[in-house]
Amino acid sequence: MEFVLKIIREIFVYCTDFIINTANVFDISYYEVNALLFVIIWPLLTVILFVVVIFQRFRIRVLKKLIR
C-alpha cells in the first residue's frame, strides 16, 4: 500500500509542477492555468471525443450494411 501512495504522491507532484511551470511560461497564475485545464480544455476534449465515438459508430454501421 505504501508503494501505491508513493506513486500517487509522485504523480501529484509532477502534475503540480507542470501546472506551475506552464503558468510561469505564459505569465499567468496557477489558478488560471488550473481553470483553463479543468474547466475549459478537459470538458471540451470530452465532448469532442464523445462526438468522435458517435461518428465512428455511425460509420461502422454503414460499413456493415455495405458488406452484407
N, C-alpha and C positions, 0 to 999 in steps of 0.2 A: 504494500500500500504506500509505503514511503517513496518508492520509485515513481509511482504514478503522480503523487503530489509534487515531486521534484520536476517531472516532465511538465505538469500543468504550470508550475511556477516559471519555468524557463520559457514556455510559450507566452505567458502573460508578459514577462519582462521583454521578450523580443517584440511583441506587438506594441507595447507601450513605447519602447524605444523607436519603433518605426513611425508611430504617430508623432512623437516629439520631433524626430528628425525631419519628417515631412512638414511639420509646422514651421520649423526653422528654415527650411529651404524656400518655402513660399511666403515666409514672413507673416504668418498668421498664427493665431493662438491654437493651443492643444484642443480646446473645446470646439473651435470652428472646424478643425480637421475631423474631429470625432463626429460632429454633427453632419458634415458633408459625407463622411463614410457610411455612417449607420442610419442616417435619416434620408439621404438622397440616393447615394450610389448603390448601396445594398438593396433597398426596395426596388429601385429601377432595374437592376440586374435580375432580380427575382421575377419581376413582371415580364421582362424580355425573354428569359429562359422558359417561362410558362407558355408564352406565345409560340416560341420555337417548338416546344413539345407538342402543342396542339396542331401546329402546322405540319410537323413530321408525321403525326398520327394520321392526319388527313391524306398526306402523300402516300403513306403505306397502304391505306385503304384503296386509294385509286390504283396503285400498282398491283395490289392483289386482284382487283377486278379485271385489270388488263391481262394478267397471267391466266386467269380462268377462261 
